[in-house]
Amino acid sequence: MNGFVVGGTRSGVGKTVATLAIARALEAQGHDVQPAKAGPDFIDPSHHEAVTGTPSRTLDLWLEGREGTRRNYHRGDGDVCVVEGVMGLYDGDCSSTAMVADVLDLPVILVADAKAGMESVAATVHGFREYAAHAGRDIDVAGLVAQRAHGGRHEQGIRDALPEDLTYFGRIPPQSALEIPDRHLGLHMGEEAALDEAALDDAAETIRVDRLLDAAATPPRPEARPAADPMDTRIAVARDAAFCFTYPATVERLRERAEVVAFSPLAGDDLPACDGVYLPGGYPELHGEALEASPTLGEIATRAEDGTAVLGECGGLMALTESLTTTDGDTYEMAGVLPASVRMHDRYQALDHVELRATQDTLTAAADDSRRGHEFHYSSADVDSDARFAFDVVRGDGIDDGRDGLSEYRTLGTYCHLHAESGAFDAFVERAAER
């Protein structure tokens, strides 16, 4: 599958909108687009899926390694892959957009803000291309998509100023209908704030699909991942607006190893008969009243006390604690499985790629195993003095005093989000089957 990376000169330059316009332009000409996202984000991929109808692949070197990143790319389904970058092209010490493009050997389509420039925009793209050699990155900055560029003289001035070996791939017109609202953790999710269809179609018409396809390349084939036998195990996965941060690769791996059944705590669903429960991250803080009233959290608590394996990540961790207090001062009772209370803040409390080392056997790792993941949250946890933790934090913040993996019964709650390539979910299925 051919593809390319949509990189940006900085965060907030409009990579997501450019990516969506490019995907729409490709689909308008009959191409089957596989979206992807460099970095550990859950929110931008929701917009990819809202526009293309296809789940977006996560490509992150820290979470997945070189071969895992290539495997996740090639697990995609389409004839062209559009990879949205993270932050500015070269930003990030663990898995920058440039690093991902290098490992996948894909060209970079650079998005630059053209609102108040013409020749300077061309100079910026030229500088980003030349910087690759200085940074030791074997990547090809192929050309430009001009963000917030008018047509006519403005567009022509940018095109005329580009060096001959940099391609002009089109522009994104300055329209308020192409702005996605944001909140803590980033943009609104795709199903909440879909872009105006007509505005997106207008933007797509400015994209030069022929030039994009000429620039696209195919990444090297990855090493095969060792096969793992299916187990006679059933895993219940929470899926709703409060628990919506799930990597496609994680659900795929769970389905390879176990039977997977979805349920919604927000809807008050009965917790299915299962050997393990997975509560992914999301926005429980936006649904405190509904979660407090939901009988599902009580059922999870009962199953946890009975020894069912329960894994909660970030938002899932929050739902497993005793209470959740919002920034407005409202406090809601949660499942009460883990000995902690959670409070929301106006500023983020942690944002980083992380590494954990298991101090004991736990649901996602054996003692002394390391797990790489990421954390991004606006909450903090006030834990009881006798709380038990399963991980020391090698890199990152964790829950409390350099520790993560709050544990009670066979329940594990972490601020760390893990990817299936880490082996964590294989371990979870196997531990769940032991009951």
Solvent accessible surface area in square Angstrom, and as a share of the most:
residue,aa,sasa,rsa
1,M,48,0.21
2,N,63,0.32
3,G,0,0.00
4,F,0,0.00
5,V,0,0.00
6,V,0,0.00
7,G,0,0.00
8,G,0,0.00
9,T,29,0.17
10,R,111,0.41
11,S,64,0.41
12,G,72,0.69
13,V,5,0.03
14,G,21,0.20
15,K,16,0.07
16,T,12,0.07
17,V,15,0.09
18,A,0,0.00
19,T,2,0.01
20,L,2,0.01
21,A,0,0.00
22,I,0,0.00
23,A,3,0.02
24,R,39,0.14
25,A,5,0.04
26,L,0,0.00
27,E,55,0.25
28,A,84,0.65
29,Q,117,0.52
30,G,71,0.69
31,H,50,0.22
32,D,77,0.40
33,V,0,0.00
34,Q,4,0.02
35,P,2,0.01
36,A,0,0.00
37,K,6,0.03
38,A,0,0.00
39,G,0,0.00
40,P,22,0.14
41,D,39,0.20
42,F,22,0.09
43,I,6,0.03
44,D,18,0.09
45,P,17,0.11
46,S,15,0.10
47,H,3,0.01
48,H,1,0.00
49,E,77,0.35
50,A,54,0.42
51,V,27,0.16
52,T,21,0.12
53,G,61,0.58
54,T,30,0.17
55,P,63,0.40
56,S,4,0.02
57,R,13,0.05
58,T,6,0.03
59,L,0,0.00
60,D,0,0.00
61,L,26,0.13
62,W,32,0.11
63,L,6,0.03
64,E,13,0.06
65,G,32,0.31
66,R,136,0.49
67,E,42,0.19
68,G,1,0.01
69,T,0,0.00
70,R,33,0.12
71,R,44,0.16
72,N,2,0.01
73,Y,1,0.00
74,H,30,0.13
75,R,108,0.39
76,G,16,0.16
77,D,110,0.57
78,G,23,0.22
79,D,69,0.36
80,V,1,0.01
81,C,0,0.00
82,V,0,0.00
83,V,0,0.00
84,E,1,0.01
85,G,0,0.00
86,V,27,0.15
87,M,83,0.37
88,G,1,0.01
89,L,0,0.00
90,Y,47,0.18
91,D,68,0.35
92,G,33,0.32
93,D,103,0.53
94,C,16,0.09
95,S,5,0.03
96,S,3,0.02
97,T,0,0.00
98,A,1,0.00
99,M,29,0.13
100,V,0,0.00
101,A,0,0.00
102,D,43,0.22
103,V,7,0.04
104,L,0,0.00
105,D,88,0.45
106,L,4,0.02
107,P,9,0.05
108,V,0,0.00
109,I,0,0.00
110,L,0,0.00
111,V,0,0.00
112,A,3,0.02
113,D,41,0.21
114,A,0,0.00
115,K,128,0.54
116,A,108,0.83
117,G,17,0.17
118,M,55,0.25
119,E,132,0.59
120,S,77,0.50
121,V,8,0.04
122,A,3,0.02
123,A,63,0.49
124,T,52,0.30
125,V,0,0.00
126,H,71,0.32
127,G,35,0.34
128,F,42,0.18
129,R,47,0.17
130,E,90,0.40
131,Y,95,0.36
132,A,4,0.03
133,A,89,0.69
134,H,148,0.66
135,A,39,0.30
136,G,61,0.59
137,R,72,0.26
138,D,118,0.61
139,I,22,0.11
140,D,82,0.43
141,V,1,0.01
142,A,12,0.10
143,G,0,0.00
144,L,0,0.00
145,V,0,0.00
146,A,0,0.00
147,Q,13,0.06
148,R,92,0.34
149,A,0,0.00
150,H,106,0.47
151,G,28,0.27
152,G,59,0.56
153,R,193,0.71
154,H,29,0.13
155,E,33,0.15
156,Q,89,0.39
157,G,19,0.18
158,I,0,0.00
159,R,87,0.32
160,D,102,0.53
161,A,33,0.26
162,L,17,0.09
163,P,43,0.27
164,E,185,0.83
165,D,95,0.49
166,L,8,0.04
167,T,47,0.27
168,Y,12,0.05
169,F,1,0.00
170,G,0,0.00
171,R,42,0.15
172,I,1,0.00
173,P,18,0.11
174,P,56,0.35
175,Q,62,0.28
176,S,92,0.60
177,A,43,0.33
178,L,9,0.05
179,E,125,0.56
180,I,21,0.10
181,P,71,0.45
182,D,100,0.52
183,R,58,0.21
184,H,45,0.20
185,L,22,0.11
186,G,32,0.30
187,L,42,0.21
188,H,46,0.21
189,M,10,0.04
190,G,0,0.00
191,E,131,0.59
192,E,93,0.42
193,A,16,0.12
194,A,70,0.55
195,L,14,0.07
196,D,71,0.37
197,E,103,0.46
198,A,64,0.50
199,A,4,0.03
200,L,1,0.01
201,D,59,0.30
202,D,70,0.36
203,A,0,0.00
204,A,9,0.07
205,E,146,0.65
206,T,30,0.18
207,I,10,0.05
208,R,88,0.32
209,V,4,0.02
210,D,73,0.38
211,R,65,0.24
212,L,0,0.00
213,L,60,0.30
214,D,125,0.65
215,A,29,0.22
216,A,16,0.13
217,A,34,0.27
218,T,71,0.41
219,P,4,0.03
220,P,52,0.33
221,R,176,0.64
222,P,29,0.18
223,E,117,0.52
224,A,97,0.75
225,R,60,0.22
226,P,108,0.68
227,A,106,0.82
228,A,34,0.27
229,D,113,0.59
230,P,104,0.65
231,M,68,0.30
232,D,152,0.79
233,T,6,0.04
234,R,72,0.26
235,I,0,0.00
236,A,0,0.00
237,V,2,0.01
238,A,0,0.00
239,R,113,0.41
240,D,30,0.15
241,A,54,0.42
242,A,0,0.00
243,F,0,0.00
244,C,26,0.16
245,F,13,0.05
246,T,20,0.11
247,Y,6,0.02
248,P,32,0.20
249,A,9,0.07
250,T,1,0.01
251,V,11,0.07
252,E,47,0.21
253,R,22,0.08
254,L,0,0.00
255,R,156,0.57
256,E,67,0.30
257,R,12,0.04
258,A,11,0.09
259,E,97,0.43
260,V,32,0.18
261,V,35,0.20
262,A,65,0.51
263,F,8,0.03
264,S,16,0.10
265,P,0,0.00
266,L,42,0.21
267,A,77,0.59
268,G,22,0.21
269,D,53,0.28
270,D,114,0.59
271,L,6,0.03
272,P,25,0.15
273,A,71,0.55
274,C,19,0.11
275,D,45,0.23
276,G,0,0.00
277,V,0,0.00
278,Y,4,0.01
279,L,0,0.00
280,P,0,0.00
281,G,0,0.00
282,G,7,0.06
283,Y,3,0.01
284,P,0,0.00
285,E,19,0.09
286,L,84,0.42
287,H,50,0.22
288,G,4,0.04
289,E,126,0.57
290,A,44,0.34
291,L,1,0.00
292,E,80,0.36
293,A,82,0.64
294,S,12,0.08
295,P,83,0.52
296,T,0,0.00
297,L,5,0.03
298,G,42,0.41
299,E,51,0.23
300,I,0,0.00
301,A,16,0.12
302,T,76,0.44
303,R,59,0.22
304,A,0,0.00
305,E,106,0.47
306,D,88,0.46
307,G,16,0.15
308,T,1,0.01
309,A,0,0.00
310,V,0,0.00
311,L,1,0.01
312,G,0,0.00
313,E,3,0.01
314,C,11,0.07
315,G,0,0.00
316,G,0,0.00
317,L,0,0.00
318,M,7,0.03
319,A,0,0.00
320,L,0,0.00
321,T,0,0.00
322,E,75,0.34
323,S,22,0.14
324,L,0,0.00
325,T,11,0.07
326,T,20,0.12
327,T,76,0.44
328,D,125,0.65
329,G,49,0.47
330,D,70,0.36
331,T,81,0.47
332,Y,42,0.16
333,E,119,0.53
334,M,17,0.07
335,A,15,0.12
336,G,42,0.40
337,V,10,0.06
338,L,1,0.00
339,P,19,0.12
340,A,1,0.00
341,S,42,0.27
342,V,3,0.01
343,R,127,0.46
344,M,16,0.07
345,H,59,0.26
346,D,123,0.64
347,R,175,0.64
348,Y,99,0.38
349,Q,74,0.33
350,A,4,0.03
351,L,96,0.48
352,D,50,0.26
353,H,27,0.12
354,V,2,0.01
355,E,33,0.15
356,L,2,0.01
357,R,87,0.32
358,A,0,0.00
359,T,63,0.36
360,Q,70,0.31
361,D,97,0.50
362,T,17,0.10
363,L,12,0.06
364,T,1,0.01
365,A,0,0.00
366,A,38,0.29
367,A,44,0.34
368,D,103,0.53
369,D,52,0.27
370,S,56,0.36
371,R,31,0.11
372,R,104,0.38
373,G,0,0.00
374,H,12,0.05
375,E,1,0.00
376,F,53,0.22
377,H,10,0.04
378,Y,32,0.12
379,S,0,0.00
380,S,41,0.26
381,A,15,0.12
382,D,108,0.56
383,V,27,0.16
384,D,62,0.32
385,S,128,0.83
386,D,115,0.60
387,A,16,0.12
388,R,121,0.44
389,F,19,0.08
390,A,0,0.00
391,F,1,0.01
392,D,50,0.26
393,V,26,0.15
394,V,91,0.52
395,R,69,0.25
396,G,32,0.31
397,D,78,0.40
398,G,7,0.07
399,I,16,0.08
400,D,43,0.22
401,D,125,0.65
402,G,37,0.35
403,R,80,0.29
404,D,1,0.00
405,G,0,0.00
406,L,0,0.00
407,S,9,0.06
408,E,50,0.22
409,Y,113,0.43
410,R,66,0.24
411,T,3,0.02
412,L,2,0.01
413,G,0,0.00
414,T,3,0.02
415,Y,2,0.01
416,C,1,0.00
417,H,5,0.02
418,L,6,0.03
419,H,0,0.00
420,A,1,0.01
421,E,31,0.14
422,S,26,0.16
423,G,20,0.20
424,A,0,0.00
425,F,1,0.00
426,D,17,0.09
427,A,9,0.07
428,F,0,0.00
429,V,0,0.00
430,E,64,0.29
431,R,45,0.17
432,A,1,0.00
433,A,38,0.30
434,E,122,0.55
435,R,151,0.55
